[in-house]
């Protein structure tokens, strides 16, 4: 497999350059990319240092680096035109046509993408984040009626980071509740969740991945890994779901979908009504697939390895 070095350049955090660059690179799966982000390039000295680093990589490797840039200031951008790499300038590509279409000059200011343009949306995201923290892991159950979604799943299946992501990015009020072995064996919902079945969404995870996460987490907490039996006890309970074909339909709108492998990272819905305009879908490999209006339809998945709780 061919290897190439990719640089993401920005005069701010580099998140935009990474996001756009990653979206393009996913179309070339026969290459392996070594990715380097160089943020906060906002002076000539920093730009020259970045160019020296790019040129050094180009000298060491047979193929020249690929450079994705969202640097706003034209003076800094122009310097990278002479770097030893394929320079892909997102601003230069789109700003010119937009200026022509809108019949006005751009502001040419960095950091505008992260400005607080809508204080109401910002306040909602902060409130939603506080809600996700307060209603994490079933620690608090009074107030579930405020939740837009309630994620359920076994421990370490990604409930907490998914809730925080939905809150911080979209202002979704998301709670989560852990499923214990009793619920998995009985195929019945916890009593406290039954009034909110139209808000319930199940996160699934591959059994092997679950065991790996629990071993790593326990090793970090205790400085050692216990016997495998300790970790597989939760796994065995999870596999029960496959045999029972999920929770009974009189309790939830849709059953656990496990396919040929127990909890294999599919998209699973608890309640057929969906979550309106909110959704977060993750592929079985754990990569974000689509987020936003009608992104998922009826369900949300934690995938096989995305942000283990």
Beta strands, then each sheet from edge to edge (+ up, - down):
strand 1: 2-9
strand 2: 31-38
strand 3: 65-69
strand 4: 85-89
strand 5: 149-153
strand 6: 174-178
strand 7: 200-202
strand 8: 268-269
strand 9: 280-282
strand 10: 288-291
sheet 1: 2+ 1+ 3+ 4+
sheet 2: 6+ 5+ 7+ 8-
sheet 3: 9+ 10-
end
